[in-house]
Amino acid sequence: MITVVIADRLGKGQNVAKGVEAAGGKAVVVPGMGADMRLGDVMQQENADLGISFCGSGGAGALTAATKYGYPERHGMRSIDEGVTAINDGKTVLGFGFMDQEELGKRIVEAYLKKIG
């Protein structure tokens, strides 16, 4: 089963988690304010396949996870299609502006499953 860690600067992410689970993945939502800055740490603890970070700029949590643990990342994304492209390009940490949408979680997991076969 694919594990996706969701970390939102404002402690949200529950809608994305619903989409991850609808696509057959396991969602781990990091609780609390500033959760995006703990994305890489929780990905390590959970042995996660993917991480999704949300903040105003769409970059802080993704960049921190990449810097600290070497995850391939793309940040500053504002659309679901950009996230799907990032998965197809081999990225495992995705940084978005605030987009707590069920469709985002679902499509990211579907793209990852398709990529890994």
Secondary structure, DSSP 4 states (H G I P E B T S, - for coil): --EEEEEETTS--HHHHHHHHHTT-EEEEEPSTTGGGGHHHHHHHHT-SEEEEE-SSS-HHHHHHHHHH---EEEEE-SHHHHHHHHHTT--EEEESS---HHHHHHHHHHHHHHH-
